[in-house]
């Protein structure tokens, strides 16, 4: 009778584990993800790059605290599931829109990053070239014809409004504003105010009126006015420059 000899089984080496441990691509992937995670944390969440300071230059009439308040309320960004004030992710376009929306006096804005924690803001304000009034309510207008602030006194030309405007509203054509500025600056007599209807009526400091039209060259009309004034002609009521022939009374 044959005797049964049990077979000896050798344990197979754990090749799968060894393959995993020796897989360079896997380690490169793990290392890459680790580095990305560290970089993300450092650039997004670490306090070193969080905005802590805001500087402002160029403002004259606009109060610094009003600009800073708008900027601070628009610094935060949501990156994945994290809220951050990282200098890398601040939305300059959004901040610029909000400042111009809230502060119509602002003409242009420049925002710069000053690493690691500072935002630098430079603004240019709209320059008033005229003052527009409706009864006792007066506003400043710039050369683009935009109302941008309540007036603190008469600057440039003075004219009338037909209704109370919204700040930031365009109320006059640029060519009209340019004409009013030219008359105010180049006429050899002081113009106290303009009345805008179908014609441009200029009220002089002597009390009589000058009539201009935008349908003809304004500079030519001013030259004709100055020729009359040079001849010591000072009418009691008006000079009308709208036609080929000049009328006065």
Secondary structure, DSSP 8 states (H G I E B T S, - for coil): --------------HHHHHHHT-HHHHHHHHHHHHHHHHHIIIII-GGGB--EEEEES-SSS-HHHHHHHHHTT--EEETTEEE-BTTT--HHHHHHHHHHH-TTEEEEEEEEETTTEEEEEEEE----EEEEETTEEEEE-TTSBEEEE-SS--SEEEE-SS---TT-B-S-HHHHHHHHHHHHHSSS-EEEEEESSSEEEEETTS-EEEE-TTS-HHHHHHHHHHHHHTT---SSEEE-SSSS-EE-
